[in-house]
Amino acid sequence: MSGERTAADLPLPGGDFRMLVTRLSFQGMMSLGMLENPLTGKKASDEKSARMIIDDLLMIREKTSGNLETEEAEHLNRVLESLEVAWAELDKGDSVAAES
Amino acid sequence: MSGERTAADLPLPGGDFRMLVTRLSFQGMMSLGMLENPLTGKKASDEKSARMIIDDLLMIREKTSGNLETEEAEHLNRVLESLEVAWAELDKGDSVAAES
């Protein structure tokens, strides 16, 4: 074995609730146009994908009820709150555009 | 409204436990080289990504313990069993290759 370690040598963070929630929140922020898509280098919103991810996180909250550490539950609540706020803004923008 | 409906009009299946597990299992099967990657049209295995997805599913099973419908729990168990079998085969293949 060589002494060099690269990012590819590090284990991917599977099996960690916070990391799963964080990965989903990045996907949500990308779908909301808040983050660049690393594949395209562009920001683009996709309301349906964003709603799907938020609904998945709400479902995960329900299905993990009673089984989370306090910190895990708080992290999930914070992520959901910020995604819901951004989604409501996006949805409102779409409604205004549709009415004009 | 026009009478035509396209796939894009259908709501994405967010908020459904079985669908989330199924999506993760497709990602797992892609990482195990069992399914074509739709972006590249090729099958390619990535052991670390596969392990991450399996570990996430194991964590999801633990964190949803007691909160799943019987059918949801059975679906998750079936998915995990088939991914674990395929992962063990892939891992064994890698070890043999490394030894030779």
N, CA and C atoms of all chains as a GROMACS GRO file, in nm:
protein
  600
    1MET      N    1   0.083  -0.122   0.000
    1MET     CA    2   0.000   0.000   0.000
    1MET      C    3   0.086   0.126   0.000
    2SER      N    4   0.048   0.224  -0.079
    2SER     CA    5   0.118   0.352  -0.077
    2SER      C    6   0.066   0.435   0.040
    3GLY      N    7   0.144   0.533   0.084
    3GLY     CA    8   0.104   0.614   0.197
    3GLY      C    9   0.000   0.720   0.162
    4GLU      N   10  -0.018   0.746   0.034
    4GLU     CA   11  -0.111   0.849  -0.010
    4GLU      C   12  -0.256   0.805   0.010
    5ARG      N   13  -0.335   0.896   0.065
    5ARG     CA   14  -0.479   0.868   0.072
    5ARG      C   15  -0.551   0.976  -0.007
    6THR      N   16  -0.649   0.936  -0.083
    6THR     CA   17  -0.726   1.034  -0.158
    6THR      C   18  -0.870   1.027  -0.111
    7ALA      N   19  -0.952   1.125  -0.156
    7ALA     CA   20  -1.093   1.127  -0.118
    7ALA      C   21  -1.161   0.994  -0.153
    8ALA      N   22  -1.114   0.931  -0.263
    8ALA     CA   23  -1.177   0.807  -0.308
    8ALA      C   24  -1.153   0.692  -0.210
    9ASP      N   25  -1.049   0.705  -0.125
    9ASP     CA   26  -1.021   0.599  -0.027
    9ASP      C   27  -1.114   0.606   0.094
   10LEU      N   28  -1.167   0.725   0.119
   10LEU     CA   29  -1.251   0.740   0.238
   10LEU      C   30  -1.383   0.666   0.219
   11PRO      N   31  -1.431   0.603   0.324
   11PRO     CA   32  -1.559   0.535   0.309
   11PRO      C   33  -1.669   0.639   0.288
   12LEU      N   34  -1.764   0.609   0.202
   12LEU     CA   35  -1.878   0.699   0.185
   12LEU      C   36  -1.966   0.687   0.310
   13PRO      N   37  -2.028   0.797   0.348
   13PRO     CA   38  -2.096   0.802   0.478
   13PRO      C   39  -2.234   0.737   0.476
   14GLY      N   40  -2.239   0.608   0.443
   14GLY     CA   41  -2.367   0.536   0.448
   14GLY      C   42  -2.400   0.500   0.592
   15GLY      N   43  -2.528   0.484   0.618
   15GLY     CA   44  -2.570   0.435   0.749
   15GLY      C   45  -2.580   0.544   0.854
   16ASP      N   46  -2.573   0.669   0.814
   16ASP     CA   47  -2.584   0.778   0.911
   16ASP      C   48  -2.708   0.861   0.878
   17PHE      N   49  -2.799   0.871   0.975
   17PHE     CA   50  -2.926   0.939   0.950
   17PHE      C   51  -2.907   1.085   0.909
   18ARG      N   52  -2.820   1.156   0.981
   18ARG     CA   53  -2.798   1.297   0.948
   18ARG      C   54  -2.745   1.315   0.807
   19MET      N   55  -2.652   1.226   0.766
   19MET     CA   56  -2.595   1.237   0.631
   19MET      C   57  -2.701   1.211   0.524
   20LEU      N   58  -2.789   1.114   0.550
   20LEU     CA   59  -2.897   1.085   0.453
   20LEU      C   60  -2.986   1.208   0.438
   21VAL      N   61  -3.024   1.268   0.552
   21VAL     CA   62  -3.109   1.388   0.550
   21VAL      C   63  -3.036   1.502   0.478
   22THR      N   64  -2.906   1.515   0.504
   22THR     CA   65  -2.828   1.621   0.440
   22THR      C   66  -2.821   1.600   0.289
   23ARG      N   67  -2.800   1.473   0.247
   23ARG     CA   68  -2.797   1.446   0.102
   23ARG      C   69  -2.930   1.481   0.037
   24LEU      N   70  -3.040   1.441   0.103
   24LEU     CA   71  -3.172   1.474   0.047
   24LEU      C   72  -3.194   1.625   0.046
   25SER      N   73  -3.144   1.695   0.148
   25SER     CA   74  -3.165   1.840   0.151
   25SER      C   75  -3.086   1.910   0.039
   26PHE      N   76  -2.966   1.858   0.006
   26PHE     CA   77  -2.891   1.914  -0.108
   26PHE      C   78  -2.969   1.894  -0.238
   27GLN      N   79  -3.025   1.772  -0.254
   27GLN     CA   80  -3.108   1.746  -0.373
   27GLN      C   81  -3.226   1.842  -0.377
   28GLY      N   82  -3.286   1.865  -0.259
   28GLY     CA   83  -3.400   1.957  -0.251
   28GLY      C   84  -3.359   2.099  -0.288
   29MET      N   85  -3.246   2.144  -0.235
   29MET     CA   86  -3.200   2.280  -0.264
   29MET      C   87  -3.166   2.296  -0.412
   30MET      N   88  -3.112   2.188  -0.472
   30MET     CA   89  -3.086   2.193  -0.616
   30MET      C   90  -3.217   2.205  -0.694
   31SER      N   91  -3.317   2.125  -0.655
   31SER     CA   92  -3.447   2.128  -0.724
   31SER      C   93  -3.518   2.261  -0.704
   32LEU      N   94  -3.487   2.329  -0.595
   32LEU     CA   95  -3.546   2.460  -0.569
   32LEU      C   96  -3.467   2.573  -0.635
   33GLY      N   97  -3.359   2.538  -0.704
   33GLY     CA   98  -3.278   2.640  -0.771
   33GLY      C   99  -3.190   2.719  -0.675
   34MET      N  100  -3.173   2.666  -0.551
   34MET     CA  101  -3.091   2.738  -0.452
   34MET      C  102  -2.943   2.701  -0.465
   35LEU      N  103  -2.916   2.585  -0.522
   35LEU     CA  104  -2.778   2.536  -0.538
   35LEU      C  105  -2.754   2.500  -0.683
   36GLU      N  106  -2.628   2.518  -0.726
   36GLU     CA  107  -2.591   2.471  -0.860
   36GLU      C  108  -2.600   2.320  -0.871
   37ASN      N  109  -2.647   2.273  -0.984
   37ASN     CA  110  -2.638   2.130  -1.013
   37ASN      C  111  -2.493   2.101  -1.053
   38PRO      N  112  -2.423   2.014  -0.979
   38PRO     CA  113  -2.280   1.991  -1.010
   38PRO      C  114  -2.259   1.930  -1.149
   39LEU      N  115  -2.362   1.863  -1.202
   39LEU     CA  116  -2.347   1.802  -1.336
   39LEU      C  117  -2.355   1.906  -1.447
   40THR      N  118  -2.436   2.011  -1.426
   40THR     CA  119  -2.456   2.110  -1.532
   40THR      C  120  -2.386   2.243  -1.500
   41GLY      N  121  -2.349   2.262  -1.370
   41GLY     CA  122  -2.290   2.390  -1.330
   41GLY      C  123  -2.391   2.504  -1.328
   42LYS      N  124  -2.521   2.470  -1.338
   42LYS     CA  125  -2.625   2.574  -1.342
   42LYS      C  126  -2.727   2.557  -1.230
   43LYS      N  127  -2.792   2.667  -1.196
   43LYS     CA  128  -2.905   2.661  -1.104
   43LYS      C  129  -3.033   2.654  -1.186
   44ALA      N  130  -3.118   2.558  -1.155
   44ALA     CA  131  -3.246   2.548  -1.226
   44ALA      C  132  -3.348   2.489  -1.130
   45SER      N  133  -3.467   2.549  -1.123
   45SER     CA  134  -3.566   2.495  -1.030
   45SER      C  135  -3.657   2.394  -1.099
   46ASP      N  136  -3.698   2.295  -1.024
   46ASP     CA  137  -3.788   2.190  -1.071
   46ASP      C  138  -3.883   2.163  -0.956
   47GLU      N  139  -3.999   2.233  -0.964
   47GLU     CA  140  -4.091   2.234  -0.851
   47GLU      C  141  -4.138   2.093  -0.813
   48LYS      N  142  -4.163   2.007  -0.913
   48LYS     CA  143  -4.214   1.873  -0.882
   48LYS      C  144  -4.110   1.787  -0.809
   49SER      N  145  -3.985   1.795  -0.855
   49SER     CA  146  -3.879   1.720  -0.786
   49SER      C  147  -3.862   1.771  -0.643
   50ALA      N  148  -3.867   1.905  -0.629
   50ALA     CA  149  -3.852   1.963  -0.496
   50ALA      C  150  -3.963   1.914  -0.403
   51ARG      N  151  -4.086   1.913  -0.454
   51ARG     CA  152  -4.200   1.867  -0.372
   51ARG      C  153  -4.183   1.720  -0.334
   52MET      N  154  -4.133   1.640  -0.429
   52MET     CA  155  -4.113   1.498  -0.400
   52MET      C  156  -4.015   1.479  -0.285
   53ILE      N  157  -3.906   1.555  -0.288
   53ILE     CA  158  -3.804   1.540  -0.184
   53ILE      C  159  -3.858   1.587  -0.048
   54ILE      N  160  -3.932   1.699  -0.049
   54ILE     CA  161  -3.991   1.746   0.077
   54ILE      C  162  -4.091   1.643   0.131
   55ASP      N  163  -4.173   1.588   0.042
   55ASP     CA  164  -4.270   1.486   0.086
   55ASP      C  165  -4.199   1.361   0.141
   56ASP      N  166  -4.087   1.325   0.078
   56ASP     CA  167  -4.009   1.211   0.129
   56ASP      C  168  -3.955   1.241   0.270
   57LEU      N  169  -3.905   1.364   0.289
   57LEU     CA  170  -3.851   1.399   0.421
   57LEU      C  171  -3.963   1.402   0.526
   58LEU      N  172  -4.082   1.450   0.489
   58LEU     CA  173  -4.196   1.448   0.582
   58LEU      C  174  -4.232   1.304   0.617
   59MET      N  175  -4.232   1.217   0.516
   59MET     CA  176  -4.262   1.075   0.540
   59MET      C  177  -4.156   1.012   0.629
   60ILE      N  178  -4.028   1.046   0.605
   60ILE     CA  179  -3.919   0.992   0.688
   60ILE      C  180  -3.938   1.038   0.832
   61ARG      N  181  -3.981   1.163   0.852
   61ARG     CA  182  -4.004   1.211   0.989
   61ARG      C  183  -4.113   1.128   1.058
   62GLU      N  184  -4.219   1.100   0.983
   62GLU     CA  185  -4.330   1.022   1.040
   62GLU      C  186  -4.285   0.878   1.073
   63LYS      N  187  -4.213   0.818   0.977
   63LYS     CA  188  -4.177   0.676   0.992
   63LYS      C  189  -4.064   0.654   1.094
   64THR      N  190  -3.990   0.758   1.127
   64THR     CA  191  -3.883   0.742   1.226
   64THR      C  192  -3.925   0.797   1.363
   65SER      N  193  -4.051   0.836   1.372
   65SER     CA  194  -4.102   0.897   1.495
   65SER      C  195  -4.072   0.810   1.618
   66GLY      N  196  -4.012   0.870   1.718
   66GLY     CA  197  -3.982   0.797   1.842
   66GLY      C  198  -3.848   0.724   1.840
   67ASN      N  199  -3.786   0.715   1.721
   67ASN     CA  200  -3.661   0.639   1.710
   67ASN      C  201  -3.538   0.726   1.686
   68LEU      N  202  -3.555   0.859   1.683
   68LEU     CA  203  -3.441   0.946   1.652
   68LEU      C  204  -3.379   1.004   1.779
   69GLU      N  205  -3.247   1.029   1.772
   69GLU     CA  206  -3.182   1.109   1.876
   69GLU      C  207  -3.238   1.251   1.865
   70THR      N  208  -3.236   1.324   1.976
   70THR     CA  209  -3.286   1.462   1.976
   70THR      C  210  -3.220   1.545   1.866
   71GLU      N  211  -3.089   1.530   1.854
   71GLU     CA  212  -3.014   1.609   1.756
   71GLU      C  213  -3.053   1.572   1.612
   72GLU      N  214  -3.079   1.444   1.589
   72GLU     CA  215  -3.120   1.400   1.455
   72GLU      C  216  -3.257   1.459   1.420
   73ALA      N  217  -3.348   1.456   1.517
   73ALA     CA  218  -3.483   1.510   1.494
   73ALA      C  219  -3.478   1.660   1.470
   74GLU      N  220  -3.393   1.730   1.546
   74GLU     CA  221  -3.381   1.875   1.528
   74GLU      C  222  -3.323   1.910   1.391
   75HIS      N  223  -3.222   1.832   1.349
   75HIS     CA  224  -3.161   1.854   1.217
   75HIS      C  225  -3.267   1.837   1.107
   76LEU      N  226  -3.344   1.728   1.116
   76LEU     CA  227  -3.449   1.702   1.018
   76LEU      C  228  -3.553   1.815   1.017
   77ASN      N  229  -3.592   1.863   1.134
   77ASN     CA  230  -3.690   1.972   1.141
   77ASN      C  231  -3.637   2.100   1.079
   78ARG      N  232  -3.509   2.130   1.105
   78ARG     CA  233  -3.450   2.251   1.047
   78ARG      C  234  -3.445   2.243   0.894
   79VAL      N  235  -3.403   2.125   0.844
   79VAL     CA  236  -3.394   2.106   0.698
   79VAL      C  237  -3.533   2.122   0.636
   80LEU      N  238  -3.632   2.058   0.699
   80LEU     CA  239  -3.768   2.065   0.644
   80LEU      C  240  -3.822   2.207   0.645
   81GLU      N  241  -3.796   2.279   0.753
   81GLU     CA  242  -3.847   2.415   0.763
   81GLU      C  243  -3.788   2.502   0.652
   82SER      N  244  -3.657   2.492   0.630
   82SER     CA  245  -3.597   2.580   0.529
   82SER      C  246  -3.641   2.540   0.388
   83LEU      N  247  -3.658   2.409   0.363
   83LEU     CA  248  -3.704   2.368   0.230
   83LEU      C  249  -3.850   2.411   0.207
   84GLU      N  250  -3.933   2.398   0.310
   84GLU     CA  251  -4.075   2.437   0.296
   84GLU      C  252  -4.088   2.586   0.267
   85VAL      N  253  -4.007   2.668   0.336
   85VAL     CA  254  -4.011   2.813   0.313
   85VAL      C  255  -3.973   2.844   0.168
   86ALA      N  256  -3.862   2.782   0.123
   86ALA     CA  257  -3.815   2.808  -0.014
   86ALA      C  258  -3.916   2.756  -0.116
   87TRP      N  259  -3.978   2.643  -0.087
   87TRP     CA  260  -4.077   2.586  -0.179
   87TRP      C  261  -4.199   2.676  -0.190
   88ALA      N  262  -4.243   2.730  -0.078
   88ALA     CA  263  -4.359   2.820  -0.078
   88ALA      C  264  -4.330   2.944  -0.162
   89GLU      N  265  -4.207   2.995  -0.153
   89GLU     CA  266  -4.167   3.112  -0.233
   89GLU      C  267  -4.171   3.078  -0.382
   90LEU      N  268  -4.117   2.961  -0.415
   90LEU     CA  269  -4.113   2.918  -0.556
   90LEU      C  270  -4.254   2.900  -0.608
   91ASP      N  271  -4.340   2.836  -0.528
   91ASP     CA  272  -4.478   2.808  -0.567
   91ASP      C  273  -4.555   2.939  -0.587
   92LYS      N  274  -4.531   3.036  -0.498
   92LYS     CA  275  -4.598   3.166  -0.507
   92LYS      C  276  -4.556   3.237  -0.635
   93GLY      N  277  -4.425   3.231  -0.664
   93GLY     CA  278  -4.373   3.292  -0.787
   93GLY      C  279  -4.438   3.233  -0.911
   94ASP      N  280  -4.456   3.101  -0.911
   94ASP     CA  281  -4.519   3.033  -1.024
   94ASP      C  282  -4.664   3.078  -1.040
   95SER      N  283  -4.738   3.093  -0.927
   95SER     CA  284  -4.878   3.130  -0.934
   95SER      C  285  -4.892   3.270  -0.991
   96VAL      N  286  -4.805   3.361  -0.947
   96VAL     CA  287  -4.809   3.499  -0.996
   96VAL      C  288  -4.781   3.500  -1.147
   97ALA      N  289  -4.680   3.420  -1.188
   97ALA     CA  290  -4.646   3.414  -1.331
   97ALA      C  291  -4.764   3.360  -1.412
   98ALA      N  292  -4.834   3.260  -1.357
   98ALA     CA  293  -4.945   3.198  -1.429
   98ALA      C  294  -5.064   3.293  -1.441
   99GLU      N  295  -5.080   3.383  -1.341
   99GLU     CA  296  -5.194   3.474  -1.341
   99GLU      C  297  -5.174   3.594  -1.432
  100SER      N  298  -5.048   3.631  -1.457
  100SER     CA  299  -5.023   3.755  -1.532
  100SER      C  300  -5.035   3.732  -1.683
  101MET      N  301  -5.774   2.415  -1.985
  101MET     CA  302  -5.685   2.297  -1.981
  101MET      C  303  -5.703   2.207  -2.102
  102SER      N  304  -5.596   2.158  -2.157
  102SER     CA  305  -5.609   2.064  -2.268
  102SER      C  306  -5.635   1.925  -2.209
  103GLY      N  307  -5.693   1.838  -2.291
  103GLY     CA  308  -5.727   1.704  -2.243
  103GLY      C  309  -5.606   1.612  -2.235
  104GLU      N  310  -5.497   1.650  -2.302
  104GLU     CA  311  -5.379   1.563  -2.304
  104GLU      C  312  -5.308   1.563  -2.169
  105ARG      N  313  -5.271   1.446  -2.124
  105ARG     CA  314  -5.186   1.438  -2.004
  105ARG      C  315  -5.059   1.365  -2.041
  106THR      N  316  -4.949   1.414  -1.994
  106THR     CA  317  -4.822   1.348  -2.022
  106THR      C  318  -4.760   1.301  -1.890
  107ALA      N  319  -4.653   1.222  -1.901
  107ALA     CA  320  -4.587   1.172  -1.781
  107ALA      C  321  -4.544   1.286  -1.690
  108ALA      N  322  -4.509   1.401  -1.752
  108ALA     CA  323  -4.461   1.515  -1.674
  108ALA      C  324  -4.571   1.575  -1.586
  109ASP      N  325  -4.701   1.547  -1.622
  109ASP     CA  326  -4.812   1.600  -1.541
  109ASP      C  327  -4.834   1.518  -1.415
  110LEU      N  328  -4.789   1.395  -1.417
  110LEU     CA  329  -4.816   1.307  -1.302
  110LEU      C  330  -4.730   1.351  -1.184
  111PRO      N  331  -4.788   1.350  -1.066
  111PRO     CA  332  -4.708   1.387  -0.950
  111PRO      C  333  -4.598   1.283  -0.929
  112LEU      N  334  -4.480   1.327  -0.890
  112LEU     CA  335  -4.374   1.232  -0.856
  112LEU      C  336  -4.410   1.169  -0.723
  113PRO      N  337  -4.374   1.043  -0.707
  113PRO     CA  338  -4.423   0.967  -0.592
  113PRO      C  339  -4.346   0.995  -0.464
  114GLY      N  340  -4.344   1.120  -0.420
  114GLY     CA  341  -4.280   1.152  -0.292
  114GLY      C  342  -4.372   1.113  -0.177
  115GLY      N  343  -4.311   1.089  -0.062
  115GLY     CA  344  -4.390   1.063   0.057
  115GLY      C  345  -4.436   0.920   0.072
  116ASP      N  346  -4.385   0.830  -0.013
  116ASP     CA  347  -4.426   0.690  -0.003
  116ASP      C  348  -4.304   0.605   0.035
  117PHE      N  349  -4.314   0.534   0.146
  117PHE     CA  350  -4.199   0.459   0.197
  117PHE      C  351  -4.149   0.355   0.097
  118ARG      N  352  -4.244   0.279   0.040
  118ARG     CA  353  -4.204   0.175  -0.056
  118ARG      C  354  -4.131   0.234  -0.176
  119MET      N  355  -4.180   0.350  -0.226
  119MET     CA  356  -4.116   0.413  -0.342
  119MET      C  357  -3.975   0.460  -0.308
  120LEU      N  358  -3.957   0.515  -0.188
  120LEU     CA  359  -3.823   0.559  -0.147
  120LEU      C  360  -3.728   0.439  -0.143
  121VAL      N  361  -3.774   0.329  -0.084
  121VAL     CA  362  -3.691   0.208  -0.076
  121VAL      C  363  -3.661   0.155  -0.217
  122THR      N  364  -3.762   0.160  -0.304
  122THR     CA  365  -3.743   0.113  -0.441
  122THR      C  366  -3.642   0.200  -0.515
  123ARG      N  367  -3.652   0.332  -0.496
  123ARG     CA  368  -3.554   0.422  -0.562
  123ARG      C  369  -3.412   0.391  -0.514
  124LEU      N  370  -3.398   0.374  -0.382
  124LEU     CA  371  -3.265   0.342  -0.329
  124LEU      C  372  -3.217   0.206  -0.382
  125SER      N  373  -3.310   0.110  -0.395
  125SER     CA  374  -3.267  -0.022  -0.442
  125SER      C  375  -3.221  -0.016  -0.588
  126PHE      N  376  -3.286   0.069  -0.670
  126PHE     CA  377  -3.240   0.087  -0.809
  126PHE      C  378  -3.099   0.146  -0.810
  127GLN      N  379  -3.077   0.246  -0.723
  127GLN     CA  380  -2.942   0.305  -0.714
  127GLN      C  381  -2.841   0.198  -0.672
  128GLY      N  382  -2.883   0.114  -0.576
  128GLY     CA  383  -2.796   0.006  -0.529
  128GLY      C  384  -2.764  -0.092  -0.641
  129MET      N  385  -2.868  -0.131  -0.717
  129MET     CA  386  -2.846  -0.228  -0.826
  129MET      C  387  -2.757  -0.169  -0.935
  130MET      N  388  -2.771  -0.038  -0.958
  130MET     CA  389  -2.681   0.028  -1.054
  130MET      C  390  -2.537   0.024  -1.004
  131SER      N  391  -2.518   0.055  -0.875
  131SER     CA  392  -2.383   0.056  -0.818
  131SER      C  393  -2.321  -0.083  -0.814
  132LEU      N  394  -2.409  -0.185  -0.810
  132LEU     CA  395  -2.361  -0.322  -0.810
  132LEU      C  396  -2.339  -0.374  -0.953
  133GLY      N  397  -2.365  -0.290  -1.051
  133GLY     CA  398  -2.348  -0.332  -1.191
  133GLY      C  399  -2.457  -0.424  -1.240
  134MET      N  400  -2.571  -0.432  -1.166
  134MET     CA  401  -2.681  -0.520  -1.207
  134MET      C  402  -2.776  -0.450  -1.304
  135LEU      N  403  -2.776  -0.318  -1.302
  135LEU     CA  404  -2.866  -0.240  -1.390
  135LEU      C  405  -2.782  -0.138  -1.466
  136GLU      N  406  -2.829  -0.109  -1.589
  136GLU     CA  407  -2.765  -0.002  -1.666
  136GLU      C  408  -2.784   0.133  -1.597
  137ASN      N  409  -2.682   0.215  -1.600
  137ASN     CA  410  -2.695   0.354  -1.560
  137ASN      C  411  -2.766   0.428  -1.674
  138PRO      N  412  -2.885   0.485  -1.648
  138PRO     CA  413  -2.959   0.548  -1.758
  138PRO      C  414  -2.886   0.668  -1.819
  139LEU      N  415  -2.794   0.730  -1.743
  139LEU     CA  416  -2.719   0.844  -1.796
  139LEU      C  417  -2.610   0.801  -1.893
  140THR      N  418  -2.552   0.684  -1.869
  140THR     CA  419  -2.440   0.640  -1.954
  140THR      C  420  -2.481   0.524  -2.046
  141GLY      N  421  -2.594   0.458  -2.014
  141GLY     CA  422  -2.635   0.342  -2.092
  141GLY      C  423  -2.545   0.220  -2.068
  142LYS      N  424  -2.462   0.227  -1.964
  142LYS     CA  425  -2.369   0.116  -1.936
  142LYS      C  426  -2.388   0.059  -1.796
  143LYS      N  427  -2.348  -0.065  -1.779
  143LYS     CA  428  -2.343  -0.125  -1.646
  143LYS      C  429  -2.202  -0.110  -1.592
  144ALA      N  430  -2.190  -0.058  -1.472
  144ALA     CA  431  -2.057  -0.045  -1.410
  144ALA      C  432  -2.074  -0.056  -1.260
  145SER      N  433  -1.988  -0.136  -1.196
  145SER     CA  434  -2.004  -0.152  -1.051
  145SER      C  435  -1.915  -0.052  -0.976
  146ASP      N  436  -1.966  -0.008  -0.864
  146ASP     CA  437  -1.895   0.086  -0.777
  146ASP      C  438  -1.924   0.038  -0.635
  147GLU      N  439  -1.828  -0.043  -0.585
  147GLU     CA  440  -1.850  -0.113  -0.459
  147GLU      C  441  -1.877  -0.018  -0.343
  148LYS      N  442  -1.807   0.096  -0.339
  148LYS     CA  443  -1.825   0.189  -0.226
  148LYS      C  444  -1.963   0.252  -0.226
  149SER      N  445  -2.010   0.292  -0.345
  149SER     CA  446  -2.146   0.349  -0.352
  149SER      C  447  -2.250   0.244  -0.314
  150ALA      N  448  -2.228   0.121  -0.362
  150ALA     CA  449  -2.323   0.014  -0.330
  150ALA      C  450  -2.329  -0.008  -0.178
  151ARG      N  451  -2.211  -0.011  -0.115
  151ARG     CA  452  -2.208  -0.032   0.031
  151ARG      C  453  -2.279   0.083   0.104
  152MET      N  454  -2.259   0.206   0.054
  152MET     CA  455  -2.324   0.321   0.117
  152MET      C  456  -2.476   0.307   0.113
  153ILE      N  457  -2.527   0.265  -0.001
  153ILE     CA  458  -2.673   0.252  -0.015
  153ILE      C  459  -2.726   0.140   0.073
  154ILE      N  460  -2.653   0.028   0.078
  154ILE     CA  461  -2.697  -0.082   0.164
  154ILE      C  462  -2.694  -0.038   0.311
  155ASP      N  463  -2.588   0.032   0.350
  155ASP     CA  464  -2.579   0.081   0.489
  155ASP      C  465  -2.692   0.181   0.521
  156ASP      N  466  -2.726   0.264   0.422
  156ASP     CA  467  -2.839   0.356   0.442
  156ASP      C  468  -2.969   0.279   0.461
  157LEU      N  469  -2.990   0.175   0.382
  157LEU     CA  470  -3.114   0.097   0.396
  157LEU      C  471  -3.118   0.023   0.530
  158LEU      N  472  -3.003  -0.026   0.576
  158LEU     CA  473  -2.997  -0.091   0.709
  158LEU      C  474  -3.030   0.011   0.818
  159MET      N  475  -2.976   0.132   0.804
  159MET     CA  476  -3.004   0.239   0.902
  159MET      C  477  -3.153   0.276   0.897
  160ILE      N  478  -3.209   0.285   0.777
  160ILE     CA  479  -3.352   0.318   0.763
  160ILE      C  480  -3.436   0.210   0.832
  161ARG      N  481  -3.396   0.083   0.818
  161ARG     CA  482  -3.470  -0.024   0.884
  161ARG      C  483  -3.468  -0.006   1.035
  162GLU      N  484  -3.351   0.028   1.087
  162GLU     CA  485  -3.338   0.047   1.233
  162GLU      C  486  -3.421   0.166   1.280
  163LYS      N  487  -3.411   0.277   1.205
  163LYS     CA  488  -3.475   0.402   1.248
  163LYS      C  489  -3.627   0.401   1.229
  164THR      N  490  -3.677   0.310   1.147
  164THR     CA  491  -3.823   0.303   1.126
  164THR      C  492  -3.884   0.186   1.204
  165SER      N  493  -3.800   0.121   1.284
  165SER     CA  494  -3.844   0.002   1.358
  165SER      C  495  -3.972   0.029   1.438
  166GLY      N  496  -4.072  -0.055   1.420
  166GLY     CA  497  -4.198  -0.040   1.494
  166GLY      C  498  -4.298   0.053   1.427
  167ASN      N  499  -4.255   0.126   1.324
  167ASN     CA  500  -4.344   0.224   1.260
  167ASN      C  501  -4.387   0.186   1.119
  168LEU      N  502  -4.344   0.068   1.071
  168LEU     CA  503  -4.377   0.030   0.933
  168LEU      C  504  -4.497  -0.063   0.928
  169GLU      N  505  -4.572  -0.054   0.818
  169GLU     CA  506  -4.673  -0.156   0.789
  169GLU      C  507  -4.599  -0.287   0.761
  170THR      N  508  -4.666  -0.398   0.785
  170THR     CA  509  -4.604  -0.530   0.760
  170THR      C  510  -4.548  -0.538   0.618
  171GLU      N  511  -4.628  -0.492   0.522
  171GLU     CA  512  -4.589  -0.502   0.382
  171GLU      C  513  -4.466  -0.414   0.353
  172GLU      N  514  -4.459  -0.298   0.416
  172GLU     CA  515  -4.343  -0.209   0.396
  172GLU      C  516  -4.216  -0.274   0.452
  173ALA      N  517  -4.230  -0.334   0.570
  173ALA     CA  518  -4.114  -0.399   0.634
  173ALA      C  519  -4.066  -0.518   0.549
  174GLU      N  520  -4.162  -0.594   0.495
  174GLU     CA  521  -4.126  -0.710   0.413
  174GLU      C  522  -4.056  -0.666   0.284
  175HIS      N  523  -4.107  -0.561   0.224
  175HIS     CA  524  -4.046  -0.507   0.102
  175HIS      C  525  -3.901  -0.466   0.129
  176LEU      N  526  -3.881  -0.393   0.239
  176LEU     CA  527  -3.746  -0.348   0.276
  176LEU      C  528  -3.654  -0.468   0.301
  177ASN      N  529  -3.704  -0.569   0.370
  177ASN     CA  530  -3.623  -0.688   0.397
  177ASN      C  531  -3.584  -0.760   0.268
  178ARG      N  532  -3.679  -0.772   0.176
  178ARG     CA  533  -3.650  -0.839   0.047
  178ARG      C  534  -3.543  -0.762  -0.030
  179VAL      N  535  -3.558  -0.629  -0.036
  179VAL     CA  536  -3.461  -0.545  -0.108
  179VAL      C  537  -3.322  -0.561  -0.047
  180LEU      N  538  -3.316  -0.554   0.087
  180LEU     CA  539  -3.187  -0.564   0.155
  180LEU      C  540  -3.123  -0.700   0.132
  181GLU      N  541  -3.204  -0.805   0.137
  181GLU     CA  542  -3.149  -0.939   0.119
  181GLU      C  543  -3.087  -0.954  -0.020
  182SER      N  544  -3.158  -0.907  -0.123
  182SER     CA  545  -3.103  -0.926  -0.257
  182SER      C  546  -2.981  -0.838  -0.281
  183LEU      N  547  -2.980  -0.716  -0.224
  183LEU     CA  548  -2.861  -0.630  -0.240
  183LEU      C  549  -2.741  -0.688  -0.164
  184GLU      N  550  -2.765  -0.741  -0.045
  184GLU     CA  551  -2.655  -0.798   0.034
  184GLU      C  552  -2.593  -0.919  -0.036
  185VAL      N  553  -2.677  -1.003  -0.096
  185VAL     CA  554  -2.627  -1.120  -0.168
  185VAL      C  555  -2.540  -1.074  -0.285
  186ALA      N  556  -2.591  -0.978  -0.362
  186ALA     CA  557  -2.516  -0.929  -0.479
  186ALA      C  558  -2.388  -0.859  -0.435
  187TRP      N  559  -2.393  -0.787  -0.324
  187TRP     CA  560  -2.274  -0.717  -0.276
  187TRP      C  561  -2.167  -0.817  -0.232
  188ALA      N  562  -2.209  -0.923  -0.164
  188ALA     CA  563  -2.114  -1.026  -0.120
  188ALA      C  564  -2.044  -1.091  -0.240
  189GLU      N  565  -2.120  -1.113  -0.347
  189GLU     CA  566  -2.062  -1.171  -0.469
  189GLU      C  567  -1.958  -1.076  -0.529
  190LEU      N  568  -1.993  -0.946  -0.534
  190LEU     CA  569  -1.903  -0.845  -0.591
  190LEU      C  570  -1.776  -0.836  -0.507
  191ASP      N  571  -1.794  -0.834  -0.376
  191ASP     CA  572  -1.682  -0.821  -0.283
  191ASP      C  573  -1.589  -0.942  -0.295
  192LYS      N  574  -1.648  -1.062  -0.308
  192LYS     CA  575  -1.570  -1.185  -0.322
  192LYS      C  576  -1.488  -1.180  -0.451
  193GLY      N  577  -1.551  -1.133  -0.558
  193GLY     CA  578  -1.483  -1.119  -0.687
  193GLY      C  579  -1.363  -1.027  -0.676
  194ASP      N  580  -1.381  -0.915  -0.605
  194ASP     CA  581  -1.272  -0.819  -0.587
  194ASP      C  582  -1.156  -0.880  -0.509
  195SER      N  583  -1.189  -0.957  -0.404
  195SER     CA  584  -1.084  -1.017  -0.321
  195SER      C  585  -1.002  -1.116  -0.403
  196VAL      N  586  -1.071  -1.198  -0.484
  196VAL     CA  587  -1.002  -1.296  -0.567
  196VAL      C  588  -0.910  -1.223  -0.665
  197ALA      N  589  -0.961  -1.114  -0.725
  197ALA     CA  590  -0.881  -1.037  -0.821
  197ALA      C  591  -0.758  -0.977  -0.753
  198ALA      N  592  -0.776  -0.929  -0.628
  198ALA     CA  593  -0.666  -0.865  -0.557
  198ALA      C  594  -0.558  -0.966  -0.519
  199GLU      N  595  -0.601  -1.091  -0.495
  199GLU     CA  596  -0.505  -1.194  -0.451
  199GLU      C  597  -0.423  -1.250  -0.567
  200SER      N  598  -0.478  -1.246  -0.687
  200SER     CA  599  -0.410  -1.311  -0.799
  200SER      C  600  -0.303  -1.222  -0.859
   0.00000   0.00000   0.00000
